[in-house]
Amino acid sequence: MIIKRPAKNKILLLPFLLFILQVCAQQKDSLSPHFSINIELRPRVEYTTNYTLPPNDSIDPYFYITQRNRISMQYEREKWLIKSDLQEIHLWNQDNKTSKIGSINFYQLYFETKFKSINFKLGRQSILLDNGRLFSDAPWAQQGRAHEGIRVMNSSKKFSNDFFFLFTRNYNKEFDALYSPVASNRYKYLLMNNFHYNSGKYFSFNSMNIIDFLKSAASDKIYTRATTGGRIEFQKTQWYYTLNTFLQFGNNPKGQKLFAYYLQPEIRLTLPKSIWRLGAEIISGSSSSLPKNESRDFDLLYGVTWKFNGNMNVFTRFPADVGGKGLVNPYLFTTIPMNNKLSLRTDFHLFYTQYSLINNSGQQVSKFLGFENDISLKYKPVKELEINYAFSFYKSTDSMRYLPKIIDENKIAIWSYLMISYNFNVINSKAHKN
């Protein structure tokens, strides 16, 4: 079975499960059972040229199709629910094969309580926190992203306060790890607290404190890394302001002493017929003069990058994709609703390294890496159907020849996709109590 658990993890989780079930049994359950099954079919066609990104690592231009087939089932009572999302990722026209299964796996499989004060969620679950920068369920990726462990949730009208204990284990290797919702998680264990406060009017605040235990890249040694920070938001009429800041310290998987930071200021203007977002991301990196046993490379943990650094994901793996030199990314996003079914969005990005890359002669090169423009259309003709199309291009500078993302820095890199998502209910039944 794909999600077979080691005995050790079963022993750790069993007391929590027994406690939750006992509490549920003591609660009066007045809600009739509710059972639902939902099916999602999501094929996506992608085209790239002059652009290196898995699975495109040898052929140019590259054309391929992926498809997500997901069956979601949920059984709900007043005080608890059980949810499972079984998915198959199918690949077409890849590795000279007409059809291939990329993965069959559970995206989610969890038990959740539903009390007024403290609730528990136990099992494999998607996690989306704040704006998704450090923890996201990666909705655009066909496989999504999930984590395994325990979530303790406490909330009221103005605040929520969640605690997490997460772990990874040896997952099934029968299918491609690239299409697994959990295989990309790099921690052995992870502890986290996420606190959110909303004043109900103009101000809100979110904080995250994370400790992840990372296995050494060269041995079985475990290193500890901490990430702390948060985001403040202020909104009045059509104007919105936010600042996202994080510090990261401890040790990275290489054993280096780590001290890094992340900044994201943004301002948004909402008009009757358009939305404008102007901001920047600063992801710290390491200078050439830094001692070898130290690092300033900020790791964006388990969030999404395309939402902030461009649809093409030219810079998505930090610090590898920027040569460990950090990234400065000013951006301007514009969304134009054409009508209640169709919207147009265009994103502009400028990319700079924080510190200069070094060429083959040992000399520093320009920090400016290039420019990306993303144009996307979203069309939703009916509730069950959504059609997304995007066209993106990246214009490199000569500095990009020292990073392994663009095949030829003198040519424009192109990426485009068409994705159709059809989502419908098969069963949505509620039993009647006598």
C-alpha positions in Angstrom: 0.0 0.0 0.0 1.4 3.4 -0.9 0.9 5.1 2.4 1.9 2.2 4.7 3.3 3.6 8.0 6.2 2.3 9.9 5.3 0.8 13.3 7.1 3.5 15.2 4.9 6.2 13.8 1.8 4.1 14.5 2.8 3.9 18.2 3.4 7.7 18.3 0.0 8.5 16.8 -2.2 5.9 18.5 -2.6 7.6 21.9 -3.7 10.9 20.1 -6.2 9.0 18.0 -7.7 7.1 21.0 -8.0 10.3 23.0 -9.8 12.1 20.1 -12.2 9.2 19.6 -13.0 9.1 23.3 -13.8 12.8 23.3 -16.0 12.4 20.2 -17.9 9.5 21.8 -18.7 11.7 24.9 -20.2 14.4 22.7 -23.8 14.4 21.8 -24.0 14.1 18.0 -27.2 15.6 16.7 -26.2 16.0 13.0 -27.3 13.4 10.5 -24.4 11.6 8.7 -23.3 13.4 5.6 -21.4 11.5 2.9 -20.1 13.0 -0.4 -18.0 12.0 -3.3 -16.4 14.5 -5.7 -14.5 13.8 -8.9 -12.0 16.2 -10.5 -10.5 15.7 -14.0 -7.7 18.2 -14.7 -5.6 17.8 -17.9 -2.9 20.3 -18.7 -0.9 20.9 -21.9 2.5 22.6 -21.5 5.0 23.9 -24.0 8.5 25.2 -23.3 11.4 26.3 -25.4 14.9 27.6 -24.4 14.0 26.7 -20.9 15.3 24.1 -18.5 12.8 22.7 -16.0 12.0 19.1 -15.1 10.8 17.1 -16.9 12.3 19.2 -19.7 16.0 18.6 -19.3 17.2 17.4 -22.7 14.7 18.1 -25.5 14.0 21.6 -26.8 11.4 22.7 -27.6 9.3 20.4 -25.3 5.6 19.6 -25.4 3.9 17.4 -22.8 0.6 16.7 -21.1 -0.2 15.8 -17.5 -3.5 15.0 -16.0 -4.8 14.8 -12.5 -7.7 12.5 -11.7 -8.8 12.9 -8.1 -11.6 11.2 -6.2 -12.5 13.1 -2.9 -14.6 11.4 -0.3 -15.9 12.9 3.0 -18.0 11.4 5.8 -19.1 14.0 8.3 -20.9 14.1 11.6 -21.5 17.1 13.9 -18.3 16.6 15.9 -16.0 14.9 13.5 -15.2 14.1 9.9 -13.1 11.7 7.8 -11.7 12.9 4.5 -9.7 11.2 1.7 -8.4 12.5 -1.6 -7.1 9.7 -3.8 -5.4 10.9 -7.0 -3.7 9.6 -10.0 -1.2 11.7 -12.0 -1.0 10.6 -15.6 1.7 11.6 -18.1 1.3 11.8 -21.8 4.0 12.1 -24.5 6.9 11.8 -22.0 10.1 9.7 -22.3 8.9 8.6 -25.7 5.9 6.8 -24.1 2.3 7.5 -25.2 0.9 7.0 -21.7 2.5 6.6 -18.3 1.3 6.7 -14.6 3.3 9.3 -12.7 1.9 8.5 -9.3 -1.1 6.9 -7.5 -1.3 8.3 -4.0 -3.4 9.9 -1.4 -3.2 13.7 -1.5 -5.1 13.8 1.8 -6.3 11.2 4.3 -7.2 12.5 7.7 -9.5 12.5 10.7 -10.7 15.9 12.1 -12.7 16.9 15.1 -15.2 19.8 15.0 -15.6 21.3 18.5 -16.1 24.9 19.4 -12.7 25.4 21.2 -9.9 23.0 20.4 -9.9 20.7 17.3 -7.5 18.1 16.0 -6.6 17.0 12.5 -4.7 13.8 12.3 -3.1 12.2 9.2 -2.0 13.4 5.7 -3.3 16.9 5.1 -2.8 20.0 2.9 -1.5 23.1 4.8 -2.1 26.6 3.5 -0.9 29.3 5.9 -1.2 33.1 5.5 -0.4 34.0 1.8 1.2 30.7 1.0 4.8 32.0 1.0 6.2 29.5 3.5 3.5 26.9 3.7 1.2 26.2 0.7 -1.0 23.4 -0.6 0.5 24.1 -4.1 -2.8 24.1 -5.9 -1.3 24.7 -9.4 1.0 21.6 -9.2 -0.9 18.5 -10.3 0.2 16.5 -7.3 -0.3 19.4 -4.8 1.6 19.4 -1.5 0.6 17.7 1.7 2.2 16.9 5.1 1.7 14.1 7.6 1.2 14.6 11.3 -1.0 16.3 13.9 -2.6 19.8 13.7 -4.1 21.3 16.9 -6.5 24.2 16.1 -7.9 26.8 18.4 -9.9 29.8 17.0 -12.4 32.5 17.9 -14.0 35.4 16.1 -10.8 37.5 15.8 -7.9 35.0 16.1 -6.7 31.5 15.3 -3.8 29.7 16.9 -2.6 26.4 15.4 0.1 24.0 16.5 1.7 21.4 14.2 3.8 18.3 14.7 4.8 16.9 11.3 7.2 14.2 10.1 8.4 12.4 7.0 9.2 8.8 6.5 10.4 6.4 3.8 7.8 6.7 1.1 6.9 4.2 -1.7 9.4 4.5 -4.6 7.3 2.6 -7.2 6.2 5.9 -8.8 8.0 9.1 -9.8 8.8 11.2 -6.6 8.3 14.3 -8.7 4.5 13.7 -8.7 4.2 12.8 -5.0 2.4 15.3 -2.7 4.8 14.5 0.2 8.2 13.4 -1.3 9.5 16.9 -1.7 9.3 17.7 2.0 12.9 17.9 3.3 12.4 17.7 7.1 12.6 14.7 9.3 10.4 16.3 11.9 8.9 19.8 12.1 7.2 21.8 14.9 5.3 24.9 14.1 3.0 27.5 15.6 0.8 29.8 13.4 -1.1 32.7 15.0 -3.5 35.0 13.1 -5.3 38.0 14.4 -7.9 40.1 12.6 -9.3 43.2 14.1 -12.3 43.0 11.9 -11.8 46.5 10.4 -8.4 47.7 9.0 -5.7 45.6 10.6 -4.6 42.0 10.7 -1.4 40.2 11.8 0.0 36.7 11.1 3.0 35.1 12.8 4.8 31.8 12.2 7.4 30.1 14.4 8.9 27.0 12.8 11.6 24.5 13.9 12.5 21.8 11.4 14.9 19.0 11.9 16.9 18.3 8.8 18.9 15.3 7.8 22.5 16.1 6.8 23.3 16.1 3.1 26.4 14.0 3.8 25.5 11.8 6.8 22.7 10.7 9.1 23.3 13.7 11.4 20.2 15.8 12.2 20.5 19.6 12.1 18.1 22.1 13.6 16.8 25.2 11.8 14.4 27.9 13.1 12.3 30.3 11.1 10.4 33.1 12.8 8.5 36.2 11.6 5.2 37.3 10.3 3.1 39.6 8.1 1.1 42.7 9.0 -1.7 44.0 6.8 -3.6 47.3 6.7 -6.5 48.0 4.5 -8.7 51.1 4.1 -11.1 51.7 1.3 -9.4 50.7 -2.0 -5.8 50.8 -0.6 -4.1 47.8 1.0 -0.6 47.7 2.5 1.4 44.6 3.7 4.9 43.8 5.0 6.2 40.2 5.3 9.4 39.6 7.2 11.2 36.5 8.4 14.5 35.5 10.0 16.1 32.1 9.7 18.9 30.7 11.9 20.4 27.5 13.2 22.1 25.1 10.7 21.2 24.1 7.2 21.5 20.5 5.8 25.2 21.2 5.0 25.9 21.9 8.6 26.7 25.5 7.9 25.8 28.1 10.6 22.8 29.9 9.2 21.5 33.5 9.6 19.2 34.7 6.7 16.2 36.9 6.1 13.2 37.5 3.9 11.4 40.8 3.1 8.3 41.5 1.1 6.6 44.9 1.1 3.6 45.4 -1.1 0.9 47.9 -1.9 -2.4 47.2 -3.7 -5.0 49.5 -5.3 -8.4 48.1 -6.1 -10.3 50.1 -8.7 -13.8 49.3 -10.2 -12.3 47.6 -13.3 -8.8 46.6 -12.3 -6.5 45.6 -9.4 -2.9 46.8 -9.2 -0.2 45.3 -6.9 3.3 46.8 -6.6 5.9 45.2 -4.4 9.2 43.4 -4.1 10.7 40.3 -2.6 14.2 40.3 -1.1 15.5 36.8 -0.4 18.9 36.9 1.3 22.0 35.1 -0.1 25.7 34.7 0.7 28.5 37.0 -0.4 31.7 35.5 -1.7 33.6 36.8 1.3 31.5 34.8 3.8 33.4 32.0 5.6 32.7 28.5 4.2 31.1 27.3 7.4 28.5 30.1 7.4 25.4 30.8 5.2 23.0 33.6 4.6 20.8 31.7 2.2 17.1 31.9 3.1 15.1 28.8 2.4 11.4 29.4 1.5 10.5 26.2 3.1 7.3 24.6 1.8 5.5 27.4 0.0 5.0 28.2 -3.7 7.2 30.4 -5.8 5.3 30.9 -9.0 2.8 33.1 -7.2 5.5 35.5 -6.2 8.5 35.0 -8.5 6.8 34.4 -11.9 4.8 31.6 -13.5 7.9 30.2 -15.3 9.5 29.1 -12.0 12.9 30.2 -13.2 13.7 30.9 -9.6 12.0 28.3 -7.4 14.7 26.3 -5.6 16.7 28.4 -3.2 19.6 28.8 -3.0 20.4 26.6 -6.0 18.6 28.6 -8.7 20.4 31.8 -7.8 23.8 30.3 -7.1 23.4 31.1 -3.4 23.6 34.9 -4.1 20.1 35.8 -3.0 17.3 37.3 -5.1 15.8 40.8 -5.4 12.5 40.7 -7.3 10.5 44.0 -7.9 7.1 43.2 -9.4 3.9 44.7 -10.8 0.7 42.6 -11.1 -2.5 43.8 -12.8 -5.8 41.9 -12.8 -8.7 43.0 -15.0 -12.1 41.3 -14.6 -13.6 41.3 -18.1 -17.0 40.0 -16.8 -18.2 37.6 -14.1 -16.8 34.6 -16.0 -13.6 35.9 -17.6 -10.5 37.7 -16.1 -7.2 38.8 -17.5 -4.0 39.1 -15.5 -0.5 40.3 -16.4 2.6 40.1 -14.2 5.9 41.9 -14.6 9.1 40.8 -12.8 12.6 42.2 -12.7 15.2 39.8 -11.3 18.5 40.8 -9.6 20.9 38.8 -7.4 21.7 40.3 -4.0 25.4 39.6 -4.5 27.2 39.4 -7.9 27.8 36.0 -9.5 31.4 35.1 -10.3 32.4 34.3 -13.9 34.9 31.7 -15.1 37.7 34.3 -14.7 36.9 35.0 -11.1 35.3 38.4 -11.9 32.0 39.7 -10.8 29.2 40.0 -13.3 26.1 42.2 -13.4 23.4 41.6 -10.7 20.6 42.0 -13.2 19.4 38.6 -14.4 16.5 39.5 -16.6 12.8 40.3 -17.1 9.7 38.1 -17.1 6.2 38.8 -18.3 3.3 36.5 -17.5 -0.1 36.9 -19.3 -2.9 34.6 -18.1 -6.6 34.2 -18.7 -9.2 32.5 -16.4 -12.6 31.5 -17.8 -15.3 29.9 -15.7 -18.4 29.3 -17.9 -20.2 27.2 -15.3 -19.6 26.3 -11.7 -18.1 22.9 -12.4 -15.7 24.0 -15.2 -12.6 26.3 -15.2 -10.3 27.0 -18.1 -6.9 28.6 -17.6 -4.4 29.7 -20.2 -1.1 31.4 -19.8 1.8 32.6 -21.9 5.1 33.6 -20.3 8.5 34.7 -21.6 11.8 35.5 -19.9 14.4 37.8 -21.4 17.8 37.0 -20.0 20.9 39.0 -19.5 24.5 37.7 -20.0 24.6 36.9 -16.2 22.1 34.1 -16.7 24.8 31.9 -18.4 26.2 31.2 -14.9 22.8 29.8 -13.7 21.4 26.4 -14.9 17.9 27.6 -15.9 18.1 29.1 -19.4 19.6 27.1 -22.3 20.8 30.1 -24.4 20.8 33.5 -22.6 20.8 35.3 -25.9 17.3 33.9 -26.8 14.0 34.4 -25.2 12.7 31.6 -23.0 9.0 30.7 -23.5 6.6 28.7 -21.4 2.8 28.3 -22.1 0.0 26.1 -20.8 -3.7 25.3 -21.2 -5.4 23.7 -18.3 -9.0 22.5 -18.0 -10.5 21.6 -14.6 -13.8 19.7 -14.4 -15.1 19.2 -10.9 -18.4 17.6 -10.1 -20.3 15.8 -7.3 -21.1 12.1 -7.7 -22.8 11.6 -4.3 -23.9 14.3 -1.9 -26.3 12.5 0.6 -27.5 13.3 4.1 -29.2 10.5 6.0 -32.5 11.3 7.8 -32.7 10.5 11.5 -35.7 8.6 12.8 
